């Protein structure tokens, strides 16, 4: 399955818009500079009281659909 590593730095308040569903997609950049878009609901799996801060590996199906998010390193 294809993976891509991204840096996400969002405060808890910034995550609320994603968490509540008022924002449908997260837009960020990969470590190699590519633009990445994935479902905001993925943040529900990794948000803490501090927000979401770190390097994450996103896993996609061969059809390009998001499947999993995994923390690689905290920032």
N, C-alpha and C positions, 0 to 999 in steps of 0.2 A: 504494500500500500504506500502511496506517496506521502511524504512528510515534508513539513517546512517549519523552520524555527523562527520565532518572532519574539520581539521585545514588547511587553505590555506594561505600561505604567499608568494606572488609573487610580484616583483616590476613591474612597468608599462612595462619596457623593456623586462622582462621575459614573460609577458603576450602577447607581440606582436607576438611571435612565435606561441602561441596558437590561438590568435585572427585572424591572417592572414591565418591560416590553414596549416602552414608548420609542425605543430605538431597536430596529430589527437586526442590524448587522454591525459588526466591528470592522473598522478599516484600520490597518496598520501596515508596517513594512517588515519584511523578513530581514534576517541578519545579512543576507546578500543583496538587499536593496529592492527586491520585488514587492509590488503592492499585493496585499493579501486581504481578502474579505471573508469573514466567517460568521455564522449565526451568533447573535448576542447571547442567546440562551446558554451557550457554552461557558460563559463567565460564571454562571450559577454554580458550576462545579469547582471553581477555584477562588471565588471572592472570599475575602476575610474582612475583619473589622478595619483593616488598613487599606483595603481595596485590592487591586491586582497589580503586583509588581514583580517582574522577573522575566526570565527567558523561558518560553513555552514551546513545546513541540506540538504542532497540529498534525493530525493524521486524517487523510482524505481517502475516499474510495477511489477505485480506478476511474469512476465516472465523474470524479471531482466533488463529491458530496462530503461535507464535514462528518467525521466520525468520533474523534477523541482529542482531548487536550491534556497535556502532561507537563508539569513543572520540571524544568531542567536545572534552573539556578535562580535563587532569590536575588533581588537587587535592593 
